[in-house]
């Protein structure tokens, strides 16, 4: 019915009767869809509340998952060791982290040259008292 009204409006775009009919039918369809959506939400809310009142935690969370969907776990993108290429896939990110920690843990403990690149402690303590009273 909505499609035929729309087609009639497209065939005679200057006809206000066809346009008004299409607008009226479209409004009725949207109203009906809103009622259906509200009814579904009310039913689902009552179902979830009933599970909560009965202390049925498993079905409570199952109902919540059916509404909100599963938890999506994602990985943060990281750059490769040269800092130019962005790694996005899971296996690549994990192998890059493994590479990073291997380079950190395999450093020579007697080599303290990396300490010069670290900011000084006073840089982090700006505005704070450094001497105890």
Secondary structure, DSSP 8 states (H G I E B T S, - for coil): -HHHHHHHHHHTTT-HHHHHHHHHHHHHHHHHHHHHHHHHHHHHHHHHHHHHHTT-HHHHHHHHHHHH---------EE-TTS-SEE-SHHHHHHHHHHHHHHHHTS-TT--GGGGGS--HHHHTTTS--S--
